[in-house]
Amino acid sequence: MPKMKTRKAAAKRYHKTGSGKIKYKKQGLRHILTKKGAKRKRNLRKAGMLSPAEEKRAKVLLPYD
């Protein structure tokens, strides 16, 4: 059986935590920041966690991660 290939786009976006959950960087903090409030920008800095349903889909893309 050949090795499975990792989807490189997914590998760049998602990272596994110690407990096995998948975290990602939230979108919306690159440009057009003047109209966004300080609280919103502060919350966008925090890492997001995938929901259990999305986590199943991401694990298929990251077989060895």
Protein Blocks (a to p, Z undefined) as FASTA:
>chain_A
ZZddddfklmmmpccdfkopacdddehilgokllpcfklmmmmmpccdddfklmmmmmmm
mmmZZ
